[in-house]
Amino acid sequence: MAKKEKLDPETEALIQWCTEVEGFLVAGGATLAQAQEHIEEQVEWFTDMFYDGLSPEEAAKAALHD
């Protein structure tokens, strides 16, 4: 069985943040699949927002009004 790779704390925080963004996108009317696809397609944009200090809700609002 393959051993799971340990992620650094910053990567773990980014993944958690994206998961929260996903929830706000779904609350805004996207399906879970649409939210996940959008985050995957725009991963650099979302990563920039994470490092710029936007909250998950602010990032989702930006994505919904893009």
C-alpha positions in Angstrom: 0.0 0.0 0.0 1.3 3.5 -0.9 2.2 5.7 2.0 0.3 9.0 2.0 2.6 12.0 1.4 2.6 14.5 4.2 1.6 18.0 3.0 3.2 21.1 4.4 0.9 23.3 6.6 0.6 26.0 4.0 -0.6 23.5 1.4 -3.1 22.1 3.9 -4.4 25.6 4.6 -4.8 26.3 0.9 -6.8 23.1 0.4 -9.0 23.8 3.4 -9.6 27.4 2.1 -10.5 26.0 -1.3 -12.9 23.6 0.3 -14.6 26.5 2.1 -14.8 28.5 -1.2 -16.4 25.4 -2.8 -19.1 25.6 -0.1 -19.9 29.2 -0.8 -20.0 28.5 -4.6 -22.5 25.8 -4.0 -24.5 28.1 -1.7 -24.5 30.6 -4.6 -26.1 28.2 -7.0 -23.4 26.0 -8.4 -23.5 22.3 -8.2 -20.7 20.6 -6.3 -19.2 19.3 -9.6 -19.3 22.8 -11.1 -17.7 24.4 -8.1 -14.9 21.8 -8.0 -14.3 22.1 -11.8 -14.2 25.9 -11.6 -11.6 25.8 -8.8 -9.5 23.3 -10.6 -9.6 25.3 -13.9 -8.8 28.6 -12.1 -6.4 27.2 -9.5 -3.8 29.9 -10.0 -6.4 32.7 -9.6 -7.8 31.1 -6.4 -4.3 30.6 -5.1 -3.5 34.3 -5.6 -6.7 35.2 -3.7 -5.7 32.9 -0.9 -2.2 34.6 -0.6 -3.8 38.0 -1.0 -5.7 37.3 2.2 -9.3 37.1 0.8 -11.7 35.1 2.9 -13.3 32.0 1.2 -16.6 34.0 1.0 -14.9 36.9 -0.7 -13.3 34.6 -3.2 -16.5 32.9 -4.0 -18.3 36.2 -4.5 -15.5 37.3 -6.9 -15.9 34.0 -8.8 -19.7 34.2 -9.0 -19.5 37.8 -10.3 -16.7 37.1 -12.7 
